Amino acid sequence: LLNNLQKTKVVSIGPFTAEELNKFNVKNSVANVYTISGAFQTIKNIFSLA
């Protein structure tokens, strides 16, 4: 599972989740707004769908 996460674009919903992912060397982007909607907006921005 960790190997697959390290190859995937991951968006964390906030800084605490980002910290936990970093402990396992999983690169991630943190949502600007710490909600599910904020995470989806970040995903859209990453893939230029916004």
Backbone atoms as SQL, in Angstrom:
CREATE TABLE atoms (id INTEGER PRIMARY KEY, chain TEXT, resi INTEGER, resn TEXT, atom TEXT, x REAL, y REAL, z REAL);
INSERT INTO atoms VALUES
  (1, 'A', 1, 'LEU', 'N', 0.827, -1.203, 0.000),
  (2, 'A', 1, 'LEU', 'CA', 0.000, 0.000, 0.000),
  (3, 'A', 1, 'LEU', 'C', 0.865, 1.258, 0.000),
  (4, 'A', 2, 'LEU', 'N', 1.889, 1.289, 0.856),
  (5, 'A', 2, 'LEU', 'CA', 2.739, 2.479, 0.910),
  (6, 'A', 2, 'LEU', 'C', 3.460, 2.719, -0.403),
  (7, 'A', 3, 'ASN', 'N', 3.898, 1.655, -1.065),
  (8, 'A', 3, 'ASN', 'CA', 4.559, 1.823, -2.362),
  (9, 'A', 3, 'ASN', 'C', 3.621, 2.469, -3.363),
  (10, 'A', 4, 'ASN', 'N', 2.372, 2.055, -3.378),
  (11, 'A', 4, 'ASN', 'CA', 1.403, 2.643, -4.303),
  (12, 'A', 4, 'ASN', 'C', 1.107, 4.096, -3.957),
  (13, 'A', 5, 'LEU', 'N', 1.013, 4.414, -2.667),
  (14, 'A', 5, 'LEU', 'CA', 0.757, 5.798, -2.269),
  (15, 'A', 5, 'LEU', 'C', 1.914, 6.707, -2.666),
  (16, 'A', 6, 'GLN', 'N', 3.134, 6.182, -2.631),
  (17, 'A', 6, 'GLN', 'CA', 4.294, 6.987, -2.992),
  (18, 'A', 6, 'GLN', 'C', 4.329, 7.289, -4.486),
  (19, 'A', 7, 'LYS', 'N', 3.564, 6.556, -5.286),
  (20, 'A', 7, 'LYS', 'CA', 3.515, 6.768, -6.735),
  (21, 'A', 7, 'LYS', 'C', 2.271, 7.551, -7.155),
  (22, 'A', 8, 'THR', 'N', 1.446, 7.939, -6.196),
  (23, 'A', 8, 'THR', 'CA', 0.150, 8.554, -6.475),
  (24, 'A', 8, 'THR', 'C', 0.145, 10.000, -6.002),
  (25, 'A', 9, 'LYS', 'N', -0.627, 10.851, -6.674),
  (26, 'A', 9, 'LYS', 'CA', -0.819, 12.216, -6.178),
  (27, 'A', 9, 'LYS', 'C', -1.811, 12.136, -5.020),
  (28, 'A', 10, 'VAL', 'N', -1.386, 12.625, -3.870),
  (29, 'A', 10, 'VAL', 'CA', -2.209, 12.546, -2.664),
  (30, 'A', 10, 'VAL', 'C', -2.489, 13.963, -2.172),
  (31, 'A', 11, 'VAL', 'N', -3.734, 14.219, -1.809),
  (32, 'A', 11, 'VAL', 'CA', -4.116, 15.508, -1.228),
  (33, 'A', 11, 'VAL', 'C', -4.573, 15.252, 0.197),
  (34, 'A', 12, 'SER', 'N', -3.940, 15.943, 1.134),
  (35, 'A', 12, 'SER', 'CA', -4.373, 15.826, 2.524),
  (36, 'A', 12, 'SER', 'C', -5.362, 16.942, 2.817),
  (37, 'A', 13, 'ILE', 'N', -6.251, 16.675, 3.748),
  (38, 'A', 13, 'ILE', 'CA', -7.317, 17.633, 4.045),
  (39, 'A', 13, 'ILE', 'C', -6.825, 18.740, 4.981),
  (40, 'A', 14, 'GLY', 'N', -5.667, 18.539, 5.596),
  (41, 'A', 14, 'GLY', 'CA', -5.115, 19.553, 6.488),
  (42, 'A', 14, 'GLY', 'C', -3.705, 19.204, 6.919),
  (43, 'A', 15, 'PRO', 'N', -3.090, 20.070, 7.716),
  (44, 'A', 15, 'PRO', 'CA', -1.696, 19.884, 8.109),
  (45, 'A', 15, 'PRO', 'C', -1.442, 18.636, 8.956),
  (46, 'A', 16, 'PHE', 'N', -2.382, 18.262, 9.802),
  (47, 'A', 16, 'PHE', 'CA', -2.173, 17.063, 10.622),
  (48, 'A', 16, 'PHE', 'C', -2.068, 15.826, 9.737),
  (49, 'A', 17, 'THR', 'N', -2.971, 15.704, 8.777),
  (50, 'A', 17, 'THR', 'CA', -2.942, 14.567, 7.856),
  (51, 'A', 17, 'THR', 'C', -1.663, 14.599, 7.034),
  (52, 'A', 18, 'ALA', 'N', -1.247, 15.782, 6.603),
  (53, 'A', 18, 'ALA', 'CA', -0.006, 15.918, 5.831),
  (54, 'A', 18, 'ALA', 'C', 1.184, 15.429, 6.649),
  (55, 'A', 19, 'GLU', 'N', 1.226, 15.789, 7.928),
  (56, 'A', 19, 'GLU', 'CA', 2.306, 15.337, 8.812),
  (57, 'A', 19, 'GLU', 'C', 2.348, 13.818, 8.898),
  (58, 'A', 20, 'GLU', 'N', 1.187, 13.215, 9.061),
  (59, 'A', 20, 'GLU', 'CA', 1.122, 11.754, 9.155),
  (60, 'A', 20, 'GLU', 'C', 1.598, 11.101, 7.860),
  (61, 'A', 21, 'LEU', 'N', 1.186, 11.632, 6.719),
  (62, 'A', 21, 'LEU', 'CA', 1.633, 11.090, 5.435),
  (63, 'A', 21, 'LEU', 'C', 3.137, 11.254, 5.276),
  (64, 'A', 22, 'ASN', 'N', 3.669, 12.399, 5.704),
  (65, 'A', 22, 'ASN', 'CA', 5.108, 12.637, 5.603),
  (66, 'A', 22, 'ASN', 'C', 5.910, 11.635, 6.418),
  (67, 'A', 23, 'LYS', 'N', 5.358, 11.162, 7.527),
  (68, 'A', 23, 'LYS', 'CA', 6.045, 10.148, 8.343),
  (69, 'A', 23, 'LYS', 'C', 6.316, 8.885, 7.541),
  (70, 'A', 24, 'PHE', 'N', 5.480, 8.638, 6.533),
  (71, 'A', 24, 'PHE', 'CA', 5.626, 7.447, 5.693),
  (72, 'A', 24, 'PHE', 'C', 6.193, 7.792, 4.317),
  (73, 'A', 25, 'ASN', 'N', 6.796, 8.989, 4.220),
  (74, 'A', 25, 'ASN', 'CA', 7.403, 9.454, 2.965),
  (75, 'A', 25, 'ASN', 'C', 6.416, 9.492, 1.804),
  (76, 'A', 26, 'VAL', 'N', 5.167, 9.828, 2.099),
  (77, 'A', 26, 'VAL', 'CA', 4.155, 9.977, 1.055),
  (78, 'A', 26, 'VAL', 'C', 4.050, 11.467, 0.736),
  (79, 'A', 27, 'LYS', 'N', 4.461, 11.841, -0.485),
  (80, 'A', 27, 'LYS', 'CA', 4.371, 13.240, -0.903),
  (81, 'A', 27, 'LYS', 'C', 2.901, 13.609, -1.035),
  (82, 'A', 28, 'ASN', 'N', 2.575, 14.826, -0.599),
  (83, 'A', 28, 'ASN', 'CA', 1.179, 15.238, -0.657),
  (84, 'A', 28, 'ASN', 'C', 1.060, 16.741, -0.787),
  (85, 'A', 29, 'SER', 'N', -0.092, 17.164, -1.242),
  (86, 'A', 29, 'SER', 'CA', -0.452, 18.578, -1.276),
  (87, 'A', 29, 'SER', 'C', -1.513, 18.786, -0.212),
  (88, 'A', 30, 'VAL', 'N', -1.456, 19.926, 0.448),
  (89, 'A', 30, 'VAL', 'CA', -2.426, 20.225, 1.501),
  (90, 'A', 30, 'VAL', 'C', -3.503, 21.139, 0.928),
  (91, 'A', 31, 'ALA', 'N', -4.743, 20.783, 1.176),
  (92, 'A', 31, 'ALA', 'CA', -5.864, 21.615, 0.727),
  (93, 'A', 31, 'ALA', 'C', -5.778, 22.984, 1.389),
  (94, 'A', 32, 'ASN', 'N', -6.102, 24.035, 0.636),
  (95, 'A', 32, 'ASN', 'CA', -6.096, 25.392, 1.200),
  (96, 'A', 32, 'ASN', 'C', -7.214, 25.579, 2.214),
  (97, 'A', 33, 'VAL', 'N', -8.342, 24.936, 1.970),
  (98, 'A', 33, 'VAL', 'CA', -9.477, 24.949, 2.895),
  (99, 'A', 33, 'VAL', 'C', -9.601, 23.529, 3.422),
  (100, 'A', 34, 'TYR', 'N', -9.579, 23.366, 4.738),
  (101, 'A', 34, 'TYR', 'CA', -9.504, 22.036, 5.349),
  (102, 'A', 34, 'TYR', 'C', -10.860, 21.351, 5.432),
  (103, 'A', 35, 'THR', 'N', -11.450, 21.118, 4.264),
  (104, 'A', 35, 'THR', 'CA', -12.727, 20.419, 4.155),
  (105, 'A', 35, 'THR', 'C', -12.643, 19.474, 2.966),
  (106, 'A', 36, 'ILE', 'N', -13.642, 18.612, 2.826),
  (107, 'A', 36, 'ILE', 'CA', -13.701, 17.729, 1.654),
  (108, 'A', 36, 'ILE', 'C', -13.779, 18.572, 0.384),
  (109, 'A', 37, 'SER', 'N', -14.593, 19.615, 0.413),
  (110, 'A', 37, 'SER', 'CA', -14.703, 20.501, -0.755),
  (111, 'A', 37, 'SER', 'C', -13.358, 21.141, -1.081),
  (112, 'A', 38, 'GLY', 'N', -12.636, 21.543, -0.055),
  (113, 'A', 38, 'GLY', 'CA', -11.312, 22.133, -0.261),
  (114, 'A', 38, 'GLY', 'C', -10.344, 21.141, -0.873),
  (115, 'A', 39, 'ALA', 'N', -10.423, 19.888, -0.437),
  (116, 'A', 39, 'ALA', 'CA', -9.562, 18.846, -0.999),
  (117, 'A', 39, 'ALA', 'C', -9.897, 18.620, -2.469),
  (118, 'A', 40, 'PHE', 'N', -11.188, 18.588, -2.797),
  (119, 'A', 40, 'PHE', 'CA', -11.580, 18.416, -4.200),
  (120, 'A', 40, 'PHE', 'C', -11.123, 19.598, -5.049),
  (121, 'A', 41, 'GLN', 'N', -11.206, 20.802, -4.501),
  (122, 'A', 41, 'GLN', 'CA', -10.749, 21.980, -5.247),
  (123, 'A', 41, 'GLN', 'C', -9.245, 21.885, -5.506),
  (124, 'A', 42, 'THR', 'N', -8.495, 21.412, -4.527),
  (125, 'A', 42, 'THR', 'CA', -7.054, 21.241, -4.703),
  (126, 'A', 42, 'THR', 'C', -6.764, 20.209, -5.781),
  (127, 'A', 43, 'ILE', 'N', -7.517, 19.126, -5.787),
  (128, 'A', 43, 'ILE', 'CA', -7.350, 18.101, -6.831),
  (129, 'A', 43, 'ILE', 'C', -7.629, 18.709, -8.202),
  (130, 'A', 44, 'LYS', 'N', -8.714, 19.484, -8.301),
  (131, 'A', 44, 'LYS', 'CA', -9.035, 20.138, -9.576),
  (132, 'A', 44, 'LYS', 'C', -7.888, 21.040, -10.018),
  (133, 'A', 45, 'ASN', 'N', -7.339, 21.794, -9.067),
  (134, 'A', 45, 'ASN', 'CA', -6.239, 22.704, -9.392),
  (135, 'A', 45, 'ASN', 'C', -5.003, 21.939, -9.852),
  (136, 'A', 46, 'ILE', 'N', -4.717, 20.830, -9.211),
  (137, 'A', 46, 'ILE', 'CA', -3.550, 20.029, -9.588),
  (138, 'A', 46, 'ILE', 'C', -3.682, 19.546, -11.024),
  (139, 'A', 47, 'PHE', 'N', -4.867, 19.128, -11.384),
  (140, 'A', 47, 'PHE', 'CA', -5.086, 18.590, -12.726),
  (141, 'A', 47, 'PHE', 'C', -5.629, 19.643, -13.694),
  (142, 'A', 48, 'SER', 'N', -5.580, 20.911, -13.281),
  (143, 'A', 48, 'SER', 'CA', -6.008, 22.045, -14.114),
  (144, 'A', 48, 'SER', 'C', -7.427, 21.893, -14.641),
  (145, 'A', 49, 'LEU', 'N', -8.323, 21.442, -13.780),
  (146, 'A', 49, 'LEU', 'CA', -9.720, 21.281, -14.162),
  (147, 'A', 49, 'LEU', 'C', -10.573, 22.438, -13.663),
  (148, 'A', 50, 'ALA', 'N', -9.959, 23.330, -12.914),
  (149, 'A', 50, 'ALA', 'CA', -10.724, 24.442, -12.323),
  (150, 'A', 50, 'ALA', 'C', -10.972, 25.527, -13.342);
